[in-house]
Amino acid sequence: QVQLVESGGGLVQPGGSLRLSCAGSGFIFRSYLMSWYRQAPGKERELVASISTSGAVRNYADSVKGRFTISRDNAKNTAFLQMNSLKPDDTAVYYCNAKILVQPKNTYWGQGTQVTVSS
């Protein structure tokens, strides 16, 4: 059974930091592109960051560049999102996504973790 389980969300003050984790199981983690998405109330889900299978290539949304860092540990089947200098606009449910770019091109989603940035 495929599972992606996020953790690490919570309430933090503006300027604070959080580290999200995404633990994968039931699939070959190291073969999957890993990404973090977020969805704020009333808004569409947006891509925040992605990391290649080896970790060598990382991409970020303009809104988080220089503040967020995506990483992965293939030995532990886990992806991370380090979020620094958080702003109220970062408030959203954060979702982990695993995608393989070759057939069968499976895509998996986690259940989401709430991040709230507020004083």
N, C-alpha and C positions, 0 to 999 in steps of 0.2 A: 504494500500500500504506500503510495507516494504521499509524503508530508513535507510541508514547509512550515516551520513554527518560528514566528517572530517573538522577540522579547526585548525589553529595555526601554520601552516607552514610558511616558509619565508627564508630570507637570514640572516645568522648569521656568525660572525667571529669564527675562530678556538678557542676552549676553552669556547665558549659561551653556552647558554642554550635556549631551546625551550620546550614548553609544547603543545602537540597535544591533541585535544579532538575529540571524536567520539560519536555523538548523535544518538541513535537508536529510531525507531518508527515503528509501524505496526507489531510488534512481541513481544513475552514475553521475554523481555531483560534479566531478572534475570535467565532464564533457559538456556541461551546460553553461551558457552565458548567464550571469547573475545580474539582476537589476533591482533597484528600489524605485518604487512609485509612491506617490502620495495623492490623497484626495481630500480637499477641504470642503466644508459644507457648502452646497450649492455650486460647486465647481466640478469640472471634469478631472478624471484621474490624469496625472501628469508624470512623465519620466523624470526622476531626480538624478540617478546615476546608474552606470552600468560598468561591468568589469568582464574582461575576456576570460576564457577558460583557464589560462595560465596566470592571469593577473597582470600581464604586461601592458594591457591597453585598458584605460579607464576614461570614461566620458561623463561629463556633468552638465546639468542644466545651468544656464547662465546665472540664474538666481541663487545658486548655491556654490558656485566656483569660489575657491579660496576659503570656504568655511566648512564644507563637508568633504569627507574622504571615504571612498568605498574600498574595501579590501576583502580578501577571502583566504581561507585556510582549507585547502583541498584534503589535507590529512584528517581534518576534523569535520568535513562536510558542512562548513559554516561560512556564511558571508556576514560582513559587518558594514555598518554605516556610522562613522564617527561624525557627529554634528557639533560644531563649535559656533560661538557667536550667534546663538539662536535669536530669531526675531519673532514677533507675534505672527507675521505672515507665514512662518514655517508651521504653524498649527495645522494639523491634518492627521488623518489616519495613514500610516505608512505601511505599504505592502511590499513583500518580497516576491520576486518573480524569477523563475528558472525557465530558460528557453534553449532548446537545441536547434541549431540552424540547418541540420541535415535531416533527411527523412528518418523517423516519422514526424519531425518538427513539433514535438510535444512542447506544451507550455503549462507550467504549474504556478499556482498562486498560494500565498499564505493567507491567513485569516485577518491579518492586519493588526497593528498596534497603534494606540492613540498617543500622539505627541501634542502637548498643549504648552504654549509659550505665553506666559502671562505673569504680571506682577500682582 
